[in-house]
Amino acid sequence: MDELEQRYLKSLAKQYPTIAAASTEIINLQAILSLPKGTEHFITDIHGEYEQFNHVLKNGSGSVRRKIDEEFGNTLSNKDKKGLATLIYYPEEKLEIVLREEDESSIEDWYKITLHRLVQITKRVSSKYTRSKVRKALPQDFAYIIEELITEKAEIQDKEAYYNEIIHTIIRIGRAPEFITALCNLIQNLVIDHLHIVGDIYDRGPGPYVIMDTLQHYHSVDVQWGNHDVVWMGAASGHLACIANVIRMAARYGNLDTLEDGYGINLIPLATFAMEVYKDVDCSAFAIKYNTQYDTKDLSLDMKMHKAIAILQFKLEGQLIMRRPDFNMDDRLLLNHVDFEEKTVTIDGKSYLMRDADFPTVRKERPFELSPEEEQVMERLRQAFVKCEKLQRHVRFLFSKGSLYKVYNSNLLYHGCMPMDEEGNFKKVNVYGKEYSGKALYDILEYYARRGYYVHDDLQERLKGQDILWYIWAGPNSPVFGKDKMATFERYFLEEKELHTEIKNSYYRLLDREDIINKILTEFGLDITKAHIVNGHVPVELKKGESPVKCGGKLLIIDGGFSKAYQDKTGIAGYTLVANSHGMLLVAHELFESTESAIIHESDIISDTIILETSTRRQKIADTDIGAELRESIHQLEELLKAYREGTIIEKI
């Protein structure tokens, strides 16, 4: 035994000080390996649609209703099944309705029936887990009682009377509503063992901050950053170009309330500036794409703010592009090609008439320079972003639980694409003087992204990292953007639709080539015979016959239009990919009406399930990444056991 190994085993011996303790843990871990693997859910491109997202979590993408059907079959009516499912999703709200509608004489019977049904469902959803894992998920107030109810007690002769007495006592002492709520929340937790968010929590929809609050308290989750997440991360770091992008998108989609009410970010400096400087300026090109909740009394001001922040964005991005020539984005420098007299802009040597060239703060000789008033506005906005405790908490969560990609249980998860050339070679990208491609490109971009947020003692390094956060958002070779340009300027100012086109990376034309997909999987160290790529970012236009399943099932694009902005394209309201011990299935969700309708009318999301892959044998924890970790732990414990028996390490009896 070498010195390093002995030191490690001595450290392990503090946790397992005897042969008995080490042996017990080996037996426990070995038994866990034979349990069915936990159920993973993969969701992507939520884009602030918090009501639908929360409902999908609560119903386990249809798993709760399936468990009810499996448990009760034809012994319950469809009406009773719907009522039970709704109670599990929204226990507090549904209980309030029941208590209001049921009379005092019948409520006790309702409690008894409901508690028995909930205990049955809890038993079913907890059956694949160890007692220890279930115990950790139990609500503290009712942990002992729930464990008694869901655990068989062979030593008790009259088990039914025993369980009935527990339930009767819960009702008699007035704790039934709280106990029902605890059981419902436990069922929700147990139907999803682990949650993967494959990018784009932010923008377009009204409640990304609600989603982030939910994820922060979720029992097991990871996030693969999308480009919309990364620009918010850059904004939270205080990067001005990212801040301008975040505010412009919020203004464009009528979501400034997300910043003001959701995060408490003060936009008054921008509003005051816009009212003064853009008072008599044509802002018709900056229409707001608002929904039914938008208050149209703010429309005129929001259009002025929209234009003001867009011009600031073009200036700040121009400064950045000139500061970083190795980003190779000079084609995005357009303000300096505007002819204000002719109201035209020159792109690739050709002149185009602009629908709007009224830019009161742009100086012809120095178009990318901020006016003193603009500098003051951006500094006050920067302070608001960096001092927003809630935003900083959410962004730290994204850094701690997130990454640009993840390898998990033979699946490679990323949001956008692997940058490639037309032949399918990994594209070489210059990052601060050195070329990177493939996995190394992801790794170096993530390295700088983290430095852009966390480094404070070296301002130059911090700025390099912040500029990379912006590049990940909009750069032509960014893995999570995956297009040749972000044509924001053209969409605002030019009629020519061909100039609005953002050409996707060659990756998207090569998705059905097995050699290409195998090359990507190999690059990340995965076994090509059983691995998959799980991909978000590009909405699957199901209504046009497009399939989310590519390359014979090796690649799955699971953006089905969670965001209402994309549902006309996709024809559905999002996908959930589910990987359980039996295989993989894709759940396609229909439109979610509202939380209120789900509670009052017991309307659920109607979901169609496509079975993608069925395992010939049920997958066990032994087959997972956690299984590999457990086997390593067993090996180390067996080495400790050997050391105890040889006397090289002494038991502490």
C-alpha positions in Angstrom: 0.0 0.0 0.0 1.5 3.3 -1.0 1.5 6.4 1.3 -1.3 8.2 -0.6 -3.6 5.2 -0.6 -2.9 4.6 3.1 -3.7 8.3 3.9 -7.0 8.0 2.0 -8.0 4.8 3.8 -7.2 6.4 7.2 -9.5 9.2 6.2 -12.2 6.7 5.2 -11.7 4.9 8.5 -12.9 7.9 10.4 -16.3 7.4 8.7 -16.2 3.6 9.0 -14.1 2.9 12.1 -14.8 -0.8 12.4 -15.0 -4.0 10.2 -18.7 -4.1 11.0 -19.3 -0.5 9.9 -17.4 -1.0 6.6 -19.1 -4.3 5.9 -22.6 -2.9 6.5 -21.9 -0.1 4.1 -20.6 -2.5 1.4 -23.8 -4.6 1.8 -26.0 -1.5 1.6 -24.2 -0.1 -1.5 -24.2 -3.4 -3.3 -27.9 -3.7 -2.7 -28.6 -0.2 -4.1 -26.9 -1.2 -7.3 -29.6 -3.7 -8.0 -32.5 -1.2 -7.7 -34.1 0.2 -10.9 -32.5 3.5 -12.1 -34.3 6.7 -11.2 -36.5 8.5 -13.7 -34.8 11.4 -15.5 -36.8 14.2 -17.2 -35.3 16.5 -19.8 -37.0 19.8 -20.6 -35.7 22.7 -22.8 -36.5 26.2 -24.1 -39.0 27.1 -21.3 -38.6 30.9 -22.1 -40.3 32.2 -19.0 -43.5 30.1 -19.4 -43.7 29.4 -15.7 -47.3 28.3 -15.4 -46.9 25.5 -17.9 -43.4 24.6 -16.6 -44.6 24.3 -13.0 -47.6 22.2 -14.1 -45.4 19.8 -16.1 -43.2 19.4 -13.0 -46.3 18.8 -10.8 -47.8 16.2 -13.1 -44.5 14.6 -13.9 -45.1 15.0 -17.6 -48.1 12.8 -17.3 -46.5 10.3 -14.9 -48.8 11.0 -12.0 -51.9 10.3 -14.0 -50.3 7.1 -15.3 -49.5 6.0 -11.8 -53.2 6.6 -10.8 -54.4 4.6 -13.8 -52.0 1.7 -12.9 -53.0 1.7 -9.3 -56.7 2.0 -9.5 -57.5 0.8 -13.1 -61.3 0.6 -13.5 -62.0 0.8 -9.8 -62.1 4.6 -10.0 -64.2 6.7 -12.4 -62.4 9.0 -14.8 -63.9 11.9 -12.8 -62.4 10.6 -9.5 -59.1 10.1 -11.2 -59.0 13.6 -12.5 -59.9 14.9 -9.1 -57.2 12.9 -7.4 -54.6 14.0 -10.0 -55.5 17.7 -9.6 -55.3 17.4 -5.8 -51.8 15.9 -6.1 -50.7 18.8 -8.4 -52.3 21.6 -6.4 -53.1 20.3 -2.9 -53.5 23.6 -1.0 -55.7 25.2 -3.7 -57.8 22.1 -4.2 -58.3 21.6 -0.5 -59.6 25.1 -0.2 -62.2 24.4 -2.8 -63.2 21.0 -1.2 -63.5 22.5 2.3 -65.7 25.3 0.9 -68.0 22.9 -1.0 -68.2 19.8 1.3 -70.5 20.0 4.3 -69.2 19.2 7.7 -70.8 15.8 7.9 -69.2 14.5 4.7 -65.7 16.0 5.0 -64.4 13.2 7.3 -65.4 10.6 4.8 -63.7 12.5 2.0 -60.6 12.8 4.1 -60.6 9.0 4.8 -61.1 8.0 1.1 -58.5 10.6 -0.1 -55.8 9.7 2.4 -56.1 6.0 1.6 -55.8 6.8 -2.2 -52.8 9.0 -1.6 -51.1 6.4 0.5 -51.6 3.9 -2.3 -50.1 6.2 -4.9 -47.2 7.1 -2.5 -46.4 3.4 -2.1 -46.4 2.9 -5.8 -44.1 5.8 -6.7 -41.7 5.1 -3.8 -41.4 1.3 -4.5 -38.2 1.7 -6.6 -36.3 3.6 -4.1 -34.4 2.6 -1.0 -36.1 3.3 2.3 -33.2 5.7 3.1 -33.8 7.7 0.0 -37.5 7.9 0.6 -36.9 8.9 4.2 -34.7 11.8 3.1 -37.5 13.0 0.8 -40.2 12.9 3.6 -41.5 16.2 5.0 -40.0 16.6 8.5 -43.4 17.1 10.3 -44.9 13.8 9.0 -41.8 11.7 8.3 -42.5 9.0 10.9 -46.2 8.7 10.1 -45.8 8.5 6.3 -43.0 5.9 6.7 -45.4 3.8 8.9 -48.2 4.0 6.3 -46.1 3.2 3.2 -44.0 0.5 4.8 -45.3 -3.1 5.2 -45.3 -4.2 8.8 -45.3 -8.0 8.7 -45.2 -8.2 12.5 -48.5 -6.5 12.9 -51.3 -9.0 12.6 -54.2 -6.6 12.0 -52.4 -4.2 9.6 -55.6 -2.7 8.3 -56.8 -1.7 11.7 -53.4 -0.3 12.5 -53.3 1.9 9.4 -56.9 2.9 9.8 -56.2 4.1 13.3 -53.3 6.3 12.1 -55.6 7.9 9.5 -58.5 8.3 11.9 -56.2 10.0 14.4 -54.8 12.4 11.7 -58.4 13.4 10.9 -59.5 13.6 14.5 -56.8 16.0 15.6 -57.3 18.3 12.6 -54.1 17.6 10.7 -55.7 16.0 7.6 -55.2 19.1 5.3 -51.5 19.4 6.2 -51.0 15.7 5.9 -52.7 15.5 2.5 -50.5 18.4 1.3 -47.4 16.7 2.5 -48.3 13.4 0.7 -49.1 15.3 -2.6 -45.7 17.1 -2.5 -43.9 13.9 -1.8 -45.6 12.2 -4.8 -44.5 15.1 -7.0 -40.9 14.7 -5.8 -40.8 11.0 -6.3 -42.1 10.8 -9.8 -39.1 12.7 -11.1 -35.8 11.5 -9.7 -33.6 14.0 -11.6 -34.4 17.0 -13.8 -32.3 18.2 -16.7 -33.0 21.7 -18.1 -31.4 21.8 -21.5 -31.2 25.6 -21.7 -33.1 28.9 -22.3 -35.0 29.5 -19.1 -35.1 33.3 -19.8 -36.7 35.7 -22.2 -40.0 36.0 -24.1 -42.3 34.6 -21.4 -43.4 36.5 -18.3 -41.9 34.5 -15.4 -38.3 33.3 -15.7 -37.7 34.4 -12.1 -40.5 32.2 -10.9 -39.0 29.2 -12.8 -35.6 30.0 -11.2 -37.1 30.1 -7.7 -38.7 26.7 -8.4 -35.4 25.2 -9.7 -33.5 26.6 -6.7 -35.6 24.5 -4.4 -35.9 21.4 -6.6 -34.5 18.2 -5.1 -32.2 17.2 -8.0 -31.5 19.3 -11.1 -28.8 20.4 -13.6 -28.9 23.1 -16.3 -27.2 23.3 -19.6 -26.9 27.0 -20.4 -28.8 28.3 -23.4 -27.8 31.5 -25.2 -30.7 33.3 -23.5 -29.5 32.2 -20.1 -25.9 33.2 -20.8 -26.8 36.8 -21.8 -28.6 37.2 -18.4 -25.5 35.8 -16.7 -23.4 38.4 -18.5 -25.9 41.1 -17.5 -25.7 40.0 -13.9 -21.9 40.3 -14.1 -22.4 44.0 -15.0 -21.4 43.7 -18.7 -23.0 46.6 -20.5 -23.7 45.0 -23.9 -25.4 42.0 -22.2 -27.5 44.4 -20.1 -28.6 46.3 -23.2 -29.6 43.0 -24.9 -31.6 41.8 -21.8 -33.5 45.0 -21.6 -34.1 45.3 -25.3 -35.6 41.8 -25.4 -37.8 42.5 -22.4 -39.0 45.7 -24.1 -39.6 44.0 -27.4 -41.9 41.3 -25.9 -43.7 43.6 -23.5 -41.9 42.0 -20.5 -40.3 45.0 -18.8 -42.3 43.9 -15.7 -40.0 40.9 -15.4 -37.1 43.3 -14.7 -39.0 45.8 -12.6 -41.4 43.7 -10.6 -39.8 40.2 -10.9 -36.3 41.4 -10.1 -36.8 44.9 -8.7 -34.5 46.5 -11.3 -35.0 50.2 -11.5 -35.6 51.2 -15.2 -36.6 54.8 -14.4 -33.2 56.2 -15.6 -33.8 54.6 -19.0 -37.5 55.7 -19.1 -36.6 59.3 -18.2 -33.8 59.4 -20.8 -36.1 57.9 -23.5 -38.9 60.4 -22.8 -36.5 63.3 -23.1 -34.2 62.3 -26.0 -36.8 60.3 -28.0 -39.8 62.6 -27.3 -40.3 63.6 -30.9 -38.5 60.7 -32.6 -40.2 58.1 -34.9 -40.3 54.8 -32.9 -42.7 53.0 -35.2 -40.1 50.3 -36.1 -39.9 49.4 -32.4 -43.4 48.0 -32.0 -44.0 45.8 -28.9 -44.9 42.2 -29.4 -47.2 42.1 -26.4 -49.7 39.5 -25.0 -53.2 39.9 -23.5 -51.7 40.8 -20.0 -49.8 43.8 -21.4 -51.0 47.2 -20.2 -51.3 49.2 -23.5 -51.2 52.5 -21.6 -47.4 52.1 -21.4 -47.1 51.4 -25.2 -45.8 54.8 -26.3 -43.2 55.0 -23.5 -42.1 51.3 -24.0 -41.5 51.9 -27.7 -39.3 54.9 -26.9 -37.4 52.8 -24.3 -37.2 50.0 -26.8 -35.6 52.2 -29.4 -33.3 53.9 -26.9 -31.9 50.6 -25.5 -31.6 49.1 -29.0 -29.4 52.0 -30.2 -27.4 51.7 -27.0 -27.0 48.0 -27.7 -25.7 48.6 -31.2 -23.2 51.1 -29.9 -21.9 48.9 -27.0 -21.7 45.8 -29.3 -19.7 47.9 -31.8 -17.2 48.9 -29.1 -16.9 45.3 -28.1 -16.4 44.0 -31.6 -13.7 46.6 -32.3 -12.1 45.7 -28.9 -12.0 42.0 -29.8 -10.9 41.7 -33.5 -10.3 38.0 -33.0 -14.1 37.5 -32.6 -14.1 38.2 -36.4 -17.5 40.0 -36.3 -16.8 43.2 -38.2 -19.8 42.4 -40.4 -21.9 43.4 -37.4 -20.5 46.9 -37.4 -23.4 48.7 -39.1 -23.9 52.1 -37.5 -20.8 53.3 -39.2 -22.2 52.4 -42.6 -25.4 54.4 -42.2 -25.9 57.4 -44.5 -28.2 59.6 -42.4 -28.9 62.1 -45.3 -30.0 59.3 -47.7 -31.4 57.1 -44.9 -29.5 54.1 -46.2 -27.1 51.5 -44.9 -24.4 49.8 -46.8 -24.1 46.0 -46.2 -21.6 43.9 -48.2 -21.1 46.8 -50.6 -24.8 47.2 -51.4 -26.9 50.1 -50.3 -30.4 49.5 -48.7 -33.1 52.0 -47.8 -33.8 52.1 -44.0 -37.3 52.3 -42.6 -35.9 54.4 -39.8 -32.7 56.4 -39.6 -33.7 58.9 -36.8 -31.0 58.3 -34.3 -30.6 61.4 -32.2 -27.6 60.2 -30.1 -25.5 58.7 -33.0 -22.8 61.0 -34.2 -21.6 60.4 -37.8 -17.9 60.8 -37.0 -18.0 58.6 -33.9 -21.2 56.4 -34.3 -20.3 53.9 -31.5 -19.5 56.5 -28.8 -22.1 56.9 -26.0 -23.3 60.4 -25.2 -22.6 61.6 -21.7 -26.3 61.0 -20.9 -26.2 57.5 -22.3 -23.1 56.7 -20.2 -24.9 57.9 -17.1 -28.0 55.7 -18.0 -25.9 52.6 -18.6 -23.9 53.1 -15.4 -27.1 53.4 -13.3 -28.5 50.3 -15.0 -25.2 48.4 -14.4 -25.5 49.2 -10.7 -29.1 48.0 -10.6 -28.1 44.7 -12.2 -25.0 43.9 -10.1 -26.8 45.0 -6.8 -30.0 42.9 -7.5 -29.7 40.2 -4.8 -32.4 38.0 -6.4 -30.8 38.1 -9.8 -27.3 37.4 -8.4 -28.7 34.4 -6.4 -30.3 33.0 -9.6 -27.2 33.5 -11.6 -25.0 31.9 -9.0 -27.4 28.9 -9.1 -26.9 28.7 -12.9 -23.1 28.7 -12.4 -23.2 26.1 -9.6 -25.8 23.7 -11.2 -25.1 24.5 -14.8 -22.5 24.2 -17.6 -22.3 24.5 -21.4 -22.7 20.7 -21.7 -23.2 17.6 -19.5 -22.4 13.9 -19.9 -24.9 12.0 -17.8 -25.9 8.3 -17.9 -24.6 7.8 -21.5 -26.4 11.0 -22.7 -24.6 14.1 -24.0 -26.7 17.2 -23.2 -26.2 20.6 -24.8 -28.4 23.5 -25.9 -27.3 24.5 -29.4 -24.8 22.6 -31.6 -21.3 21.4 -32.2 -19.8 24.1 -34.5 -18.8 22.4 -37.8 -17.7 23.2 -41.3 -19.6 22.0 -44.4 -17.6 18.7 -44.5 -18.5 17.9 -40.8 -15.1 18.7 -39.3 -15.1 20.4 -35.9 -14.7 24.1 -36.6 -11.5 25.7 -35.2 -12.3 28.9 -33.3 -9.9 31.6 -32.2 -10.3 32.4 -28.6 -7.8 35.0 -27.4 -5.0 34.0 -29.7 -5.4 30.2 -29.6 -7.6 27.9 -31.7 -10.0 25.4 -30.1 -12.5 22.9 -31.5 -14.8 20.2 -30.4 -15.0 19.6 -26.6 -12.1 21.9 -26.0 -14.0 24.8 -27.5 -16.9 24.2 -25.0 -14.4 23.9 -22.1 -12.5 27.1 -22.9 -15.7 29.2 -23.4 -17.0 27.9 -20.1 -13.7 28.7 -18.4 -13.8 32.3 -19.5 -17.6 32.6 -18.8 -16.9 31.7 -15.1 -14.0 34.1 -14.9 -16.3 36.9 -16.3 -18.5 36.5 -13.3 -16.2 35.5 -10.5 -12.9 37.2 -11.1 -12.8 40.6 -9.3 -9.1 41.3 -8.7 -8.1 41.5 -12.4 -10.3 43.8 -14.4 -8.7 42.9 -17.7 -9.3 39.1 -17.1 -12.8 39.9 -15.9 -13.6 41.9 -19.1 -12.2 39.1 -21.3 -14.6 36.7 -19.5 -17.6 39.1 -19.8 -16.9 39.6 -23.5 -16.9 35.8 -23.9 -20.3 35.7 -22.2 -21.6 38.1 -24.8 -19.9 36.0 -27.6 -21.6 32.8 -26.4 -24.9 34.7 -26.7 -24.4 36.0 -30.3 -21.0 34.9 -31.8 -21.1 33.1 -35.1 -19.1 30.1 -33.8 -20.8 29.9 -30.4 -22.0 26.4 -29.6 -25.3 27.7 -28.1 -26.1 30.2 -30.8 -25.1 28.3 -33.9 -25.9 30.8 -36.6 -23.8 33.0 -38.8 -25.1 36.3 -37.3 -27.8 37.8 -35.1 -29.6 40.0 -37.6 -31.2 42.3 -35.0 -30.2 45.5 -36.9 -31.6 44.2 -40.2 -34.9 43.1 -38.7 -35.6 46.5 -37.2 -34.5 48.7 -40.1 -34.6 46.9 -43.4 -37.5 45.5 -45.4 -35.5 43.0 -47.3 -36.4 39.6 -45.7 -33.3 37.9 -47.1 -31.2 40.1 -44.9 -33.1 38.9 -41.9 -32.1 35.3 -42.5 -29.7 33.8 -39.9 -27.9 30.9 -41.5 -27.6 27.9 -39.2 -24.3 26.2 -38.6 -23.6 23.1 -40.9 -24.3 20.9 -37.9 -28.0 21.2 -38.5 -27.7 19.9 -42.0 -25.7 16.9 -40.9 -27.9 15.6 -38.0 -28.9 12.4 -39.8 -25.4 11.3 -40.7 -24.4 8.6 -38.2 -20.7 9.2 -38.8 -21.0 12.8 -37.7 -23.1 12.0 -34.6 -20.7 9.2 -33.7 -17.8 11.6 -34.0 -19.4 14.0 -31.6 -20.2 11.2 -29.1 -16.6 9.9 -29.3 -15.3 13.4 -28.7 -17.0 13.5 -25.4 -15.9 10.0 -24.4 -19.2 8.2 -24.9 -19.9 4.7 -26.2 -21.5 5.2 -29.7 -23.5 1.9 -29.4 -25.7 3.2 -26.6 -25.3 6.9 -26.2 -27.6 9.8 -27.3 -27.3 13.5 -27.8 -30.1 15.5 -26.2 -30.4 18.9 -27.9 -32.5 22.0 -27.5 -32.5 25.5 -29.1 -34.2 24.9 -32.4 -38.0 24.4 -32.4 -39.1 21.2 -34.1 -41.9 22.2 -36.6 -44.0 19.1 -35.9 -47.0 20.6 -37.8 -44.8 20.6 -41.0 -44.0 16.9 -40.4 -40.6 17.5 -38.9 -39.5 14.8 -36.4 -37.6 15.5 -33.1 -35.9 12.1 -33.6 -32.7 12.3 -35.7 -30.1 9.8 -36.9 -32.2 6.7 -36.0 -32.7 7.9 -32.4 -29.1 8.8 -31.6 -29.9 12.5 -31.5 -33.1 14.0 -30.0 -34.1 17.7 -30.5 -36.6 18.3 -27.7 -37.6 22.0 -28.3 -41.3 21.6 -29.0 -42.4 25.1 -28.3 -42.8 25.6 -24.5 -42.7 29.3 -25.4 -46.0 30.6 -26.7 -44.0 32.6 -29.3 -43.0 29.4 -31.1 -46.3 27.3 -30.7 -47.6 28.5 -34.1 -44.5 27.0 -35.6 -44.3 23.7 -33.7 -48.0 22.9 -33.4 -47.5 21.7 -29.8 -46.6 23.3 -26.4 -43.3 21.5 -25.6 -41.7 18.2 -25.1 -40.4 16.3 -22.1 -37.9 13.5 -22.8 -38.2 10.8 -20.1 -35.5 8.2 -19.4 -36.5 5.5 -16.9 -35.5 2.0 -16.1 -37.5 0.6 -19.0 -36.1 2.9 -21.8 -36.8 6.4 -23.3 -40.0 8.0 -24.3 -40.9 11.5 -25.6 -43.9 13.2 -24.2 -45.5 15.9 -26.5 -47.6 18.4 -24.6 -50.7 20.1 -25.8 -51.4 23.8 -25.0 -51.8 24.5 -21.2 -54.7 26.8 -20.6 -53.9 28.2 -17.1 -53.2 27.2 -13.5 -56.6 28.5 -12.6 -58.3 26.3 -15.1 -56.3 23.3 -14.0 -57.5 23.8 -10.4 -61.1 24.8 -10.9 -62.0 22.7 -14.0 -59.5 19.9 -13.3 -58.0 20.4 -16.8 -54.7 18.7 -17.3 -52.1 19.0 -20.1 -53.0 16.4 -22.7 -49.8 14.7 -23.6 -49.0 12.2 -26.4 -46.3 9.7 -25.6 -43.8 8.3 -28.2 -41.8 5.3 -27.1 -38.3 5.9 -28.4 -36.4 3.0 -27.0 -37.2 0.0 -24.8 -34.5 -1.8 -22.8 -34.4 -5.6 -23.2 -33.8 -5.8 -19.4 -34.8 -3.2 -16.8 -32.0 -0.7 -16.3 -30.5 -0.7 -12.8 -28.6 1.9 -10.7 -25.6 -0.3 -11.5 -25.9 0.8 -15.2 -25.7 4.6 -14.3 -23.0 7.1 -13.5 -24.1 6.9 -9.8 -23.6 3.1 -10.1 -20.0 3.7 -11.3 -19.4 5.9 -8.2 -21.0 3.4 -5.9 -18.8 0.6 -7.3 -15.7 2.8 -6.7 -16.9 3.4 -3.1 -17.4 -0.4 -2.7 -13.9 -1.0 -4.0 -12.4 1.5 -1.5 -14.4 0.0 1.4 -13.2 -3.5 0.5 -9.6 -2.1 0.5 -10.3 -0.7 4.0 -11.8 -4.0 5.1 -8.6 -5.7 3.9 -6.4 -3.2 5.7 -8.4 -3.8 9.0 -8.0 -7.6 8.6 -4.2 -7.3 7.8 -3.7 -4.9 10.7 -2.2 -2.1 8.6 -5.1 0.1 9.8 -6.4 -0.4 13.4 -10.2 -0.6 14.2 -11.6 1.9 16.6 -13.8 -0.4 18.7 
